[in-house]
Amino acid sequence: MIGSPMHSHVLPSLEIIRELVARGHRVTYANADHAAELIAPTGAEFVRYSTTLPVADNDWPQDPVAASSLFLDEAIAVLPQLHTAYDDDPADLYLYDIASYSARALAEAQGRELVQLSPTFVGWEGAQEEVAAMFAGLPGADAYHSRFAEWLARCGAVTTEVDAYAGRPGRAVAMIPRAMQPHADRVDTDAVTFVGPCLGSRAEQGGWTRPAGAEKVLLVSLGSAYTRQPEFYRQCVAAFGELPGWHVVLQIGKYTDPAKLGDRIPANIEVRSWVPQLAVLEQADAFVTHAGMGGSSEGLYTGVPMIAVPQGAEQFLNADRLAELGVARRIDTADATAEALRSALTELTSDPQVAARSAELRAEARAAGGARRAADLIEERLS
């Protein structure tokens, strides 16, 4: 497995890796030190590479060309390290994260089987043209495309057309609910299989106990990369503090000082820098999320209604999709006042149609097969 060191890209693959190790396969997982502790419990052999991505401080650019350039820079820096690690001991099959451009070059240069593990939505018929149209005219887009093409021409990859290389995997396992996929009817099902969230128990992350007397539980989390939002957290405290019957788990990340939340935190609000999210969601009644694909998938998997407050990247699309599915309300950060948040929570949790739809999508997500089905598909490529 050739991964990317972002927390939200590592977590979805771990249960698949654990399953493959349990089935007796020798599995290595190449990633940066940032991800080593997450990978260790799977039993895979950790292969270290140095990353150029800003995972230490999560200082990601908002500009799409600048963000894309970071991943190209990463590929250029990581590929030689992968050759050093694998040229004398090549894998029979390479798994790779959707953001790990270097992995495809390595596998193609070695003539080895390749399967993408996608923690987010995959390309559909016409997606390349739509993305190209979106990028057209953006400052730096032409230079980025030219630099990518130049790298492909010299890196040993067989696929040398940029859009095909970056956007059309020969074989992919999508680790998301199919319901979250845009234009799902236009996805090539010969190339892509949706196996749903691959979550496992995540027992190594620890548990969480619902407090005695808590009639309902609300989790508030903006994930791991978008947590510098003290004003948003203050609005949550105002919205949900002392709300009758509700216990609130407010995850603020490691970059926000709890002292910035106000002079007094209501007794029903549990402020944490980190929580075992899945363990909380399994016992929760509602979820305020940034609508990252990981959080969105876990919300659907646990059947929890969501208030989606997107922060960046694909989260705006995800938030709209959750709302379209009938299980969420989208509130943009600028509009996330205490009144708006409280009103959305009341509406969501009192609507029987939301409850019914959440239960339906929960069943669909769990029926997709998860890590075991993913491992079956990977083994088919090895046979």
C-alpha positions in Angstrom: 0.0 0.0 0.0 1.3 3.4 -1.0 -0.6 6.0 1.1 -0.9 9.7 1.6 -0.1 11.0 5.1 -3.3 12.9 5.6 -5.3 11.4 8.5 -8.5 11.4 6.5 -6.8 9.4 3.7 -5.1 6.9 6.0 -8.0 5.9 8.2 -10.3 4.5 5.5 -7.7 2.0 4.3 -6.7 0.5 7.6 -9.3 -2.1 8.0 -8.6 -3.4 4.5 -4.9 -3.7 5.3 -5.7 -5.4 8.6 -8.0 -7.9 6.7 -5.3 -8.7 4.1 -2.7 -9.3 6.9 -5.1 -11.6 8.7 -5.6 -13.6 5.5 -1.8 -14.3 5.4 -0.6 -11.8 2.9 2.7 -10.0 3.3 1.6 -6.3 3.3 3.8 -3.2 3.5 2.4 0.3 3.9 4.5 3.2 2.6 3.8 6.5 4.3 5.3 9.3 6.3 6.1 9.2 10.0 2.9 11.3 10.5 0.9 8.1 9.8 3.0 5.5 11.4 1.1 5.1 14.7 -2.2 4.7 12.7 -0.7 2.0 10.6 1.1 -0.1 13.2 -2.0 -1.9 14.7 -2.9 -3.4 11.2 0.2 -5.6 11.3 1.5 -4.2 8.0 5.2 -3.5 7.7 5.8 0.2 7.7 7.9 1.6 4.9 8.9 5.2 5.7 9.2 8.0 3.2 9.7 11.8 3.7 6.7 13.9 2.8 6.6 17.5 1.4 2.9 17.9 2.3 1.9 20.3 5.1 0.5 17.6 7.4 2.3 18.8 10.5 0.5 22.2 10.7 -2.4 21.5 8.3 -1.7 24.8 6.5 -3.4 23.9 3.2 -3.9 26.5 0.4 -7.4 27.4 -0.6 -6.4 28.0 -4.3 -7.1 24.7 -6.2 -4.1 25.0 -8.5 -1.8 25.6 -5.5 -3.3 22.6 -3.7 -2.9 20.4 -6.8 0.7 21.5 -7.1 1.4 20.3 -3.6 0.5 16.8 -4.6 2.5 16.9 -7.7 5.5 18.1 -5.7 4.9 15.2 -3.3 4.9 12.7 -6.2 8.2 14.1 -7.6 9.8 13.9 -4.1 8.4 10.5 -3.1 8.9 8.4 -6.2 12.7 8.0 -5.9 12.1 6.9 -2.3 9.7 4.3 -3.4 12.1 3.0 -6.0 14.7 2.7 -3.3 12.3 0.7 -1.1 10.7 -1.5 -3.8 12.9 -2.0 -6.8 14.8 -4.9 -5.2 11.7 -6.3 -3.6 8.7 -5.4 -5.8 5.2 -6.1 -4.7 3.0 -8.5 -6.6 0.2 -5.8 -6.4 0.3 -2.2 -5.4 -2.6 -0.6 -3.6 -2.5 3.2 -3.6 -4.4 6.2 -2.2 -6.1 8.5 -4.7 -3.6 11.3 -3.8 -0.5 9.1 -4.2 0.5 10.0 -7.8 3.9 8.4 -7.3 2.5 4.9 -6.7 1.1 4.5 -10.2 4.4 5.5 -11.8 6.2 2.9 -9.6 3.8 0.1 -10.5 3.7 0.9 -14.2 7.5 1.1 -14.3 7.7 -2.3 -12.7 4.9 -3.8 -14.8 2.9 -4.7 -11.7 -0.8 -4.9 -10.9 -2.3 -1.8 -9.4 -5.6 -1.1 -7.5 -6.6 2.3 -6.2 -8.2 2.6 -2.8 -10.3 5.8 -3.0 -11.4 7.4 0.3 -13.5 9.9 -1.7 -15.6 10.0 -4.8 -14.2 8.7 -8.1 -14.2 10.0 -11.6 -17.3 9.5 -13.8 -17.8 9.6 -17.5 -17.1 13.2 -18.5 -15.5 14.2 -15.2 -12.1 14.9 -16.8 -13.7 17.4 -19.2 -15.6 19.0 -16.3 -12.5 19.4 -14.2 -10.5 20.7 -17.1 -13.2 23.3 -17.8 -13.1 24.3 -14.1 -9.3 24.7 -14.2 -9.2 26.6 -17.5 -8.1 30.1 -17.1 -7.1 29.8 -13.4 -3.7 31.4 -12.7 -1.0 28.8 -12.9 -3.2 26.0 -14.4 -1.3 25.7 -17.7 2.0 25.7 -16.0 0.9 23.0 -13.5 -0.4 20.8 -16.4 2.8 21.2 -18.3 4.9 20.4 -15.3 2.8 17.3 -14.6 3.2 16.2 -18.3 7.0 16.7 -18.2 7.2 14.6 -15.0 5.2 11.8 -16.5 7.4 11.8 -19.6 10.5 11.1 -17.5 9.3 9.1 -14.5 8.8 5.7 -16.1 5.0 5.7 -16.2 3.3 4.0 -19.1 0.3 6.3 -18.9 1.6 9.7 -20.0 -1.6 11.7 -20.5 -2.2 13.8 -17.4 -5.9 13.6 -17.1 -5.9 9.8 -17.7 -3.1 9.3 -15.2 -4.6 11.4 -12.4 -8.3 10.7 -13.0 -8.9 7.3 -14.6 -7.6 4.3 -12.5 -7.6 1.0 -14.3 -9.1 -0.6 -11.2 -10.5 1.1 -8.1 -12.2 0.2 -4.8 -14.2 3.1 -3.5 -14.5 3.1 0.3 -17.5 5.3 0.4 -21.3 4.8 0.4 -22.4 4.8 -3.3 -25.0 7.3 -2.2 -22.2 10.0 -1.8 -20.9 9.5 -5.4 -21.8 12.3 -7.8 -23.2 11.0 -11.1 -23.0 7.4 -9.8 -24.9 6.2 -12.9 -21.9 7.5 -15.0 -19.2 5.6 -13.1 -17.6 2.7 -15.0 -18.6 -0.3 -12.9 -16.0 -2.5 -14.7 -13.3 -0.3 -13.2 -14.8 0.8 -9.9 -16.5 -1.1 -7.1 -18.2 0.7 -4.2 -17.6 -1.3 -1.0 -18.9 1.3 1.4 -17.1 2.5 4.6 -14.4 0.1 5.8 -14.5 0.9 9.5 -14.0 -2.1 11.7 -14.2 -1.6 15.5 -11.3 0.9 15.8 -10.9 -0.5 19.2 -7.3 0.8 19.3 -8.6 4.3 19.4 -10.3 3.7 22.7 -14.0 3.9 23.6 -16.5 6.5 24.8 -19.3 6.1 27.3 -22.5 7.9 27.0 -23.1 9.8 30.3 -25.8 8.5 32.6 -28.9 10.6 32.2 -28.0 11.9 28.7 -31.3 11.6 26.8 -29.6 12.5 23.5 -26.0 13.0 22.3 -24.6 15.5 19.8 -21.1 15.3 18.4 -19.5 18.4 17.0 -16.3 17.9 15.0 -14.6 19.6 12.1 -12.3 16.7 11.5 -8.5 17.1 11.8 -7.5 19.7 9.2 -10.0 22.5 9.7 -10.2 22.9 13.4 -9.0 26.5 13.8 -12.5 27.9 14.3 -12.8 29.3 17.8 -15.8 31.6 16.8 -17.7 28.6 15.4 -17.1 26.7 18.6 -18.3 29.6 20.6 -21.5 29.6 18.6 -21.9 25.9 19.3 -21.5 26.5 23.0 -24.2 29.2 22.8 -26.5 27.0 20.6 -26.3 23.7 22.5 -25.2 24.7 26.0 -27.8 23.7 28.6 -30.1 22.5 25.8 -32.5 20.2 27.8 -31.8 16.5 27.5 -28.7 16.9 25.3 -25.1 16.0 26.1 -22.7 17.6 23.6 -19.2 16.3 22.7 -17.3 19.3 21.3 -14.1 18.3 19.5 -12.0 21.4 19.0 -8.7 19.9 17.7 -5.2 20.7 19.0 -4.9 24.2 17.6 -7.8 25.8 19.5 -7.3 26.8 23.2 -10.3 25.8 25.2 -10.0 29.1 27.1 -11.2 30.8 23.9 -14.6 29.2 24.2 -15.8 31.6 26.9 -15.6 32.1 30.6 -18.0 29.3 31.5 -18.6 26.0 29.6 -22.1 24.6 30.4 -22.1 21.3 32.3 -23.7 19.4 29.3 -20.8 20.2 27.0 -17.7 17.9 27.0 -14.8 19.8 25.3 -12.1 17.5 23.9 -9.1 18.1 21.6 -9.8 14.6 20.1 -12.4 11.9 20.4 -12.7 8.3 18.9 -15.3 9.6 16.5 -16.8 6.3 15.4 -17.3 5.2 19.0 -19.2 8.5 19.7 -21.3 8.3 16.6 -22.4 4.8 17.3 -24.1 6.3 20.4 -25.0 9.7 19.0 -28.3 11.2 17.9 -26.9 14.0 15.8 -23.6 15.1 14.2 -22.3 18.6 13.4 -19.6 17.9 10.8 -17.5 19.7 8.2 -18.7 17.1 5.7 -15.4 15.6 4.8 -15.9 12.3 3.1 -14.7 10.4 6.1 -17.1 12.1 8.5 -20.0 12.0 6.0 -19.5 8.3 5.4 -19.4 7.6 9.1 -22.5 9.6 9.7 -24.3 7.6 7.0 -22.9 4.3 8.4 -24.2 5.0 11.8 -27.5 6.5 10.6 -27.0 9.8 12.4 -28.6 13.0 11.1 -26.1 15.7 10.3 -25.6 19.5 10.3 -23.0 20.0 7.5 -20.8 23.1 7.9 -18.3 22.7 5.0 -14.8 24.2 5.4 -13.0 23.5 2.1 -12.1 21.1 -0.7 -15.0 18.7 -1.7 -16.9 19.4 1.5 -19.3 21.8 -0.1 -20.3 19.2 -2.6 -20.6 16.6 0.2 -22.8 18.9 2.3 -25.1 19.5 -0.6 -25.3 15.8 -1.3 -26.1 15.0 2.3 -28.9 17.5 2.2 -30.2 16.0 -1.1 -30.2 12.6 0.5 -32.6 14.0 3.1 -30.4 13.4 6.2 -28.7 16.8 6.7 -29.0 20.6 6.7 -26.1 22.6 5.2 -25.1 25.8 7.1 -22.1 27.7 5.8 -19.6 28.9 8.5 -20.6 32.6 8.1 -24.2 31.6 8.7 -23.6 29.3 11.6 -25.1 31.4 14.4 -26.3 29.9 17.6 -29.9 30.3 16.5 -29.3 28.7 13.1 -27.5 25.7 14.6 -30.1 25.2 17.3 -32.9 25.4 14.9 -31.3 22.9 12.5 -30.8 20.5 15.3 -34.4 20.7 16.4 -35.7 20.3 12.9 -33.5 17.3 12.0 -34.1 15.3 15.2 -37.9 15.8 15.2 -38.5 14.9 11.6 -39.6 11.3 11.1 -38.7 11.4 7.4 -35.1 12.2 8.3 -35.0 9.3 10.8 -36.4 6.9 8.2 -34.0 8.1 5.5 -31.1 7.8 7.9 -32.0 4.3 8.7 -32.3 3.3 5.0 -28.9 4.8 4.1 -27.4 3.1 7.1 -28.6 -0.2 5.9 -27.3 0.4 2.4 -23.8 1.5 3.6 -23.5 -1.6 5.8 -24.7 -4.0 3.0 -22.0 -2.9 0.6 -19.4 -5.3 2.0 -16.8 -3.1 3.5 -13.2 -4.4 4.1 -14.0 -8.0 3.5 -15.4 -7.4 0.1 -12.5 -5.1 -0.7 -10.0 -7.8 0.3 -11.9 -10.3 -1.9 -11.6 -7.9 -4.9 -7.9 -7.4 -4.3 -7.3 -11.1 -4.0 -9.0 -11.6 -7.4 -6.3 -9.4 -8.9 -3.6 -11.5 -7.3 -5.0 -14.8 -8.6 
